[in-house]
Amino acid sequence: MELMNARGTKDFLPEQKILRQKITDVLREVFELYGYPPLETPLIERFSVLSAKYAGGAEILKETFNFKDQGKRELGLRYDLTVPFSRVIAMNPRIKMPFKRYQIGRVFRDGPIKLGRMREFWQCDVDIVGTKSMLADAEMVAIASEGFKRLGIKVVIKINNRKVLDAVMEEAKVKDAESAILTLDKLEKIGEKGVLKEFKEKGIDGKRILKVVKAKKLQLKNREGLDELEEMEKYLKNLNVKNYKIDYTLARGLSYYTGTVFEVVCKEIGSSIAGGGRYDKMIGGFIGKGEFPAVGISFGLEPIFEVMKKESKKTVADVYVISIGQLKESLKVVSQLRKENVKCDIDFNSRSISKNLNYANKMGIPYVVIVGEDEVKMKKYSLKDMVKGKEEKLSVSDIVKKV
């Protein structure tokens, strides 16, 4: 039998998992800094929830893993975290509003596999429901800005409003607005020629649309979307967020967006690593109440991981203890270090100093503690800085302070 992963899935060895955990830890800190508590939902949903009118739409349903249980009920694997969250809100009418939450978890899409796109992947979402205030939308952008600042990734946050796009299509007298918006959204990916070609194939006057959105000052009869963007920009100024730009061609693919949309683009790779927007009809669709205000943003763990891969560590250990015929004393040192919350490892194989130093170096462990006969007598142990190459004799308490 040939052992291999299911297509579109991956194993993550410690070197990779450590970095992925670091990313989610940083994002979790930022989410909680803004007052968002955690929430968890099942991987499996009723297919009727995933296929609801204001959920992901026809395109994403083509990529939904669906199956029947032994009771012949139609089920599916969640394709995002937003639809399950909307179901939770609809099922719990006593939740006090506005309600904030974050969720970090696996999602699944049975789509084509390519670089940076798998069938099983992780999303890190933060949402607020129960308020129409543009301050909530601005807070999403502020969270994205702070999150990527802490991760050390330079980004530009693109912002638009679906109401602006609807008004543009109205001005350009486009009948199939949804189809035209999806084509316009591809402008940066396939260029102006590619977009015009696609518009032509759909029988849409693409030149007229591009003329409207590329105007230096967008002039629209229906100003609702523009007014919301202006209000949001005022809040962003007050929140001291500067790394954003208004992009009137941005649509985001999912059909459930009803207002503001955001896309976070990494300057280094030039592609999207987070995105979101306002989805006021999804929860209302579940409870049969028309609109129910909600806005959120989703961070893609996979693309963030790809950007940060060069920083990956092979171990979580900060100290590696080498025993030179002093195992009993070495174990005491290890116990004392761990008692002080120092992450440490110890040689199990009684290897030579040179082999142990080579191992610590390859694993990227920053410090080595050598425990030999002289060290035991002095109660001071050799601490070697593996980055600077410096070595000094210190007590365990001083080692704790140093590392």
N, C-alpha and C positions, 0 to 999 in steps of 0.2 A: 504494500500500500504506500502510495506517495503522499507524504505529509505536506500539506500546504494550507494557507489561510483561505477562507471564503473570499471570493473576489470583492475588492473594495473595502476590505477590513485589514487591520494591522495589529501586530503585537508591539508594545512599547517596553523595551528593556530599561533597566534602571537609569542609564545615562539619559534616555529620552524622557522617561517618566518624571525624573527629578525636575527637569526644566518645565515640563507641562504643569507640574504641581506648583512650581514657583509662579508661573503665569496666573493660574487660577487663584493662588493665595493673594497675589497683589490685587487682582480684580475684586476679590471678596472683601479685602480691606477697604478699597475705594467705595464699593457698594454700601458697606456698613457705615462708612464715614458720612455718607449722605442720608443715613437713616433707613436703609432698605433691609428688612429681615429676610431670611431664607425661606423658600417654599419648595416642596418636592411633589412631582406628579408621576404616575406610572408610565413606563415605556409603551404599554399597550393601551390603545383607546378604541372605543366603539367606532366603526368606520363611518357611521352616521355623523359623528362629531367632526371627524377629519374632513368629511365631504360637505359640511354644512354650507349654506349659501354664501356667507361672508367669511369663510375660512380661506384656505390657500388658493382656491381656484382650480380650473380644469388642468392647467399645465402641471401643477405640482401633484395633482392626483394621479397623473400618469406615472409618477415616480414613487408612489406610496406602496410600501409593502403591505399587502392585505391578505387575509386568510380567515378561515372559519374555525371556531373552537368545536369541542365535541357536542355542544348543544346547538350547533349550526348557526351560531350568532356571528355576524360579520365584524371582524376586528381589523386593526391596522397598527403598524408601528408609527409612533409620532414622527412627523417630518420637521417639526420645529417645537419650540417651547411656548409659543404665543397662543396657539389654539387650545392646548390643554389648560393653560392659565385662564383663558377666557371662560372655559367650561367651569373651572373652579369658582370663579366669580359668580357665574350664572346659577350655580348650585348652592351658593352660600349667601343668600340675600341679607343676612344680618351683619355681614362684614361692614365695619365702620369705614366711611369714605372721607377723604381720598385714601386709597390703600396702595401701599408700596410693597414690592417684593423683588428678590433676585432669585435666579435659579441657574445652576450649572449642571449640565447633563448631556447624555448621548441623544442624538437624533439620527434618523435613517432615511435615505432617499435612494431609490433604485434607478438612478440616472447613469449616464455615461461616465466611465472612470477616466480621469485625466489628471495631470499634475496639479496637486493641491485640492483635488476633489475626490472624496471617497464616498462609499455607500453608508458607512458608519462614521459619524464625526461628532464633535462636541460643540455646544453653544453655551455662551455665558450671557444670560439675559438679565436686564433690569427694566422694570415697568412700573408705571403709576396709573391707577384707574380712579375715576370718580371726580375728575376736574378738567374743565375746558381751558383753564388758564395756560397761556403761552409760556408762563414761568416753568411749568412742568416740562414742556418741550425743550426750553433752554437748559433745564437741569440735565437732560439726557446728553446734550452736547458738552456741558461742563464735566459730566462724569467721564465721557469718552476722552476729553482733553486731559483730565487728571490721570486717568488710567494709563494712557499711553505715555504720558510724561514720566510716571513712576516705572514703567517698563523700559524706558529709554528708547522709545521708537518715535521718530519724527513723522507727524501726520498732518494732513489737511482734512478738515471736516466739511464736506460739501452739504449744502442745505437747499431744499426747495420746498414747494407746497403743491400737492396734487390739484388743489383748487386753481392754482395758477395755470397748470397744464390744461385743465378742463377749459379755462377761460381762453387760453391760446387756441385750442382746437375750435372753440366757438367763434373766435375772431377770424380764423382761417377757413371757417365754414366746412369743417371736416365732419362727415357723418359717423364714421366708425372711430370715435375718439380713443377708445381703449387700445385698439390695434395700432393706431398712429402713435400713441404715447409709448408703447412698448418698442416701436421702431426708433423713436427719438432717443430713448434711453440708451441705445447702442452707439450713439454718436462718437463717444470717446474710444470705443472698442473697434469699430469698423470704419470710422472716418466719415466725412461728409459725402464722399462719392458712394460709399457703401449704403449709407442711410437713404440717399436720394434714389438709389437703385431699388432698394426695398420698398420705398414709398411708391415708386412707379409701378412695381409689381402688384401692389395693393390698390392701385388706381387712385392714389392720394397725391394732391399737389404739395410735394415736400418742400419746394422752394418757398412757397408762401409761408409754411410753418417756420422754416429756418429764418426767414426774414423777420418774423415777429419775435422769436426768442433771442435773436442775435442783436436786436436793437440796443443801442447804448442805454436808453431808458425805456423799460417795458411799459407800454401804454395799453391798458386794458379797460374795457367798459366795466367788467365785473372785477372789482378791486378786493374782494374778500380775502383771497389768498395772499395778495401783496400786502394788505394791511396786517395780516397775521405775521408775515415775515418781518415787517418793520417793528411790530411790537416785540417779537422774539429777539431781534437784534438789540433793542434797548436793554432787555434783561441780560443778554450776553455781555454787553458792555459793563453793566453793573456787577456781573459775576467775574469780570476780568478775563473773559475767554477771547483770545485773539486769533487762534489758528483755524479759522473757518472761512468759507467763501460761499456766496450765493451762486447757484448754478441752475439756471432756468430749464436746462435739458434733463436734469436728474429726475427719474421717475421711480426707481426701484421696481423690480419685476413683479412682486406679489400684488395681487389685485385687491387685497384687503385694506390698503392704505387709503385714508380719506382726507388727510391734511398734510402737515409737515412730514417731510422725508429727509433722512440723513444718510450719508455714506462716508465712511472714514477711509481715506486712501493713504497708504504708506508711501512716503517719498522715495524710499530706497528701492522698492520693487514696482512702484507705480500701479498697484492694484488694491482692491478693496479688502479690508481686514475687519470691518465692523459696519453695521448699518441698521436702520430701523425707521420708525415714524409713528404717525398717529393712525389708529385704527378704530374709529368711533362706532362702526356698525357691527363689528364681530360679536361683542357681548350682547348687544341689543338684539341681534339675530337669534342668539340662543334663548333669550328670555322673552322674545316677542314684544319688545318695547321700543323699537326704532333705534335711536342712537343712545349709546352709553360711552362717555368719553374715556379714552385709554391711549397711552403713548408709551413707547419703549424702544430700547436699542439692544442689539445682539452682537456680541463679540465672538468672532470665529477663532476658536482655539487653534485649529490646524494652520491657517495662514500666519497667525501670530507666532506659532511655534517655528514655522519655516523661516521667518525673519530672524528669530533669536537663536537658531540652532547652534551658531558658532560659540554661544555662551554655555553650552551644555556641560554638565559635570557627570562623572561616572559613578560617583558615590556621594552620600550625604555626610560622610565622616569628615570632621575638621582636624582630627588628631589620629595618628597611627602609632601604636605602642609596639616597640621592638624589644623583646627580652633576650639578653645574652646570658643564658643559664640562670635566670632569676624569674622564673615563671610565677612563683607564689607572690613575690613582691610586685611584679608587673600587673597581676590581676588586682592587687590592692590599689595600684595607681589608677587603673582603668575604672574601678568602682568609685574611687574618690572623684575622678573627672566626671563620670556620669551623674554622680550625686549633685554636681554643680551644673548640670545640664549641658555639659560639653559632649558633643557627638563624637564618639571615638570607636576605633576598631583595634584589633590586636592580631599579631601573627599567630596562626594556628599550626604552621608547618615547620617551625624551628629552622627557618632558612638563615643564610648568612646575612650580615648587615648590608652588604652590597646588593644582594637580591631583594631584600626588603625595601631598601631605599629606592631601587629601580621600580618596584611594585607601587610604592606610594606615589612616585613621580608620574607613572603611567595612569594611575587612578585619579590624579589631580588632587591628592590630599595635601592641604597647605602646610601642615606641621607633623613632625615625627618626634616621638619621645623615646629615647634609648635608656633602657634600664639594665645596667651592668653591676658588677660587684662593687666598684668604686662609688657608683651613684647611690647604691643601697646604704653604704657606710655613711656617706655624707648627707643622706636624705635630700639630695638635690639631683635632679635628673637632666640629662642632656636634651634640650629642646632645639630641634633643627628647623629653621624656616626654609621650606622647600622652594620658595619663590626667590628670596634674597640670598639664600645659601649661608646665612649666619647661624652660628650655633652658640648656645650659652647654657650654663647649669643653673637650674631654678627649682625651688620647692614646688609641690603640687599647687599650693594656693597662688603662687606667682605665675605658674603656667596658666591657670584659669584666667587670671587678669590679662595675660599676654595674648591668649588666643580668642 
